[in-house]
Amino acid sequence: MPLHEFEFPLKTVLLLGDEQRGIPVELLPLVDTCVEIPQRGVTRSLNVHVTGALAIWEYSKQKMLKGAQC
């Protein structure tokens, strides 16, 4: 699901994978939703710290707009 379409639950755990191999296959059954950041061009990945920052920002933005206590 694209990040901009995902509605974060108030209680959220963010699982980020290795930049080369992604999330270990044995952890995939434990997640409720896989979210991606849509990109254009040849490069199909962002550094993991950039991806984490974008996801945390989107979570915070959604919760601040709704007045939730994060």
Stockholm file with secondary structure:
# STOCKHOLM 1.0

chainA/1-70         MPLHEFEFPLKTVLLLGDEQRGIPVELLPLVDTCVEIPQRGVTRSLNVHVTGALAIWEYSKQKMLKGAQC
#=GR chainA/1-70 SS CBGGGCCCCSSCCCCCCBTTTBSCGGGGGGCSCCCBCCCCSSCCCCCHHHHHHHHHHHHHHHHHHTTCCC
#=GC SS_cons        CBGGGCCCCSSCCCCCCBTTTBSCGGGGGGCSCCCBCCCCSSCCCCCHHHHHHHHHHHHHHHHHHTTCCC
//
